[in-house]
Amino acid sequence: MSFYPFPWVALVACVLLPACGTANQSKSAPLFMEESFDSDNIYSRSYPAAPPQACEAARRALLGQGYVVTRATAETVEATKNFQPGPEDHQQLDLRVSCVEHGADQALVFVSAVQDRYALKKNPTSASVGVGVLGSVSLPIGSSDDSLVRVASKTVRDAGFYKRFFDRVAYYLPPHSAPAPLPTPTPVP
């Protein structure tokens, strides 16, 4: 009976190849690889209005939801809103809106929201006391300075959030005016 190493090599290769595949899959792909640049229109919407009207509607939509508008021009609106889900957890939502011309009497409105999360950081406070020959001695006082430190930041990718925003912008746009009727011709004598 002769021994052929080929079946054993094939068996070992079949066992090891899937393991190699999972090792490669466990490495995370760079985040920019998730960017599709497709036409899903999560972050933009077209309106039958001039860009300044669309940006004004966006400003009003944000003000109506409790956002603090930090910048507003005919082409851009920036606003922020703060949340505190827990005693030591603070979150801030920043929205940036851009309004550009899109054809005749059309505005294309782009929006992106960035959510920042902050945590409370406690820093103990100490005081220095000068002691003649010894120099200065630092003594803990027992109080602390608290400060918020940003611990996470991410772009909001929820399509429902943006849909609600765009629906509210449409609410604040002026209603479409009906075409004016043609003047009746006056009879010529």
GIRASUL-V834932 format. One record per pair of residues at least 24 apart in sequence whose ideal C-beta (glycine too) atoms are under 8 Angstrom apart, sorted by the first residue. I is the first residue (numbers start at 0). J is the second residue. D is the distance in whole Angstrom. If there is no record, write none. Layout:
i: {I	I}
j: {J	J}
d: {D	D}
This chain:
i: {39	41	41	41	42	42	42	42	43	43	43	43	44	44	44	44	45	45	45	45	45	46	46	46	46	46	46	47	47	47	48	48	48	48	48	49	49	49	50	50	50	50	50	51	52	52	52	53	53	53	53	53	54	54	54	54	55	56	56	56	56	56	57	57	57	57	57	57	59	60	60	60	60	60	61	61	63	63	64	66	73	74	74	87	87	88	88	88	88	89	89	89	89	89	90	90	90	90	91	91	92	94	108	108	110	110	110	111	111	112	112	112	112	113	113	113	113	114	114	114	114	115	115	115	116	116	116	116	117	117	117	117	118	118	118	119	119	119	119	120	120	120	120	121	122}
j: {158	156	158	161	109	110	111	161	107	108	109	110	107	108	165	168	101	105	106	107	108	105	106	108	168	169	172	104	105	175	104	105	106	172	173	100	104	106	74	98	99	100	106	98	106	172	173	98	106	108	168	172	96	98	106	108	171	168	169	170	171	172	96	98	108	110	168	171	171	164	167	168	170	171	94	96	167	171	167	94	98	98	99	118	119	116	117	118	119	116	117	118	119	147	114	115	116	117	115	117	155	164	165	168	161	164	165	154	155	154	155	160	161	152	153	154	155	152	153	154	155	149	151	152	149	150	151	152	147	148	149	150	147	148	150	145	146	147	148	145	146	147	148	145	146}
d: {8	7	5	5	6	6	6	6	6	6	5	8	8	5	4	7	6	6	7	5	8	7	5	6	7	7	6	6	6	6	7	8	5	5	7	8	7	6	6	4	6	6	4	7	7	6	7	4	4	5	7	7	7	4	8	8	8	5	8	8	4	5	5	7	6	7	5	8	4	7	4	5	7	5	6	8	7	8	7	7	8	6	7	6	4	7	8	7	8	8	4	8	8	6	6	7	5	7	5	7	7	8	7	7	6	6	8	6	8	7	4	7	8	6	7	6	7	7	6	8	6	6	7	5	7	6	4	7	4	6	5	7	7	6	5	6	8	6	8	7	5	7	5	6	7}
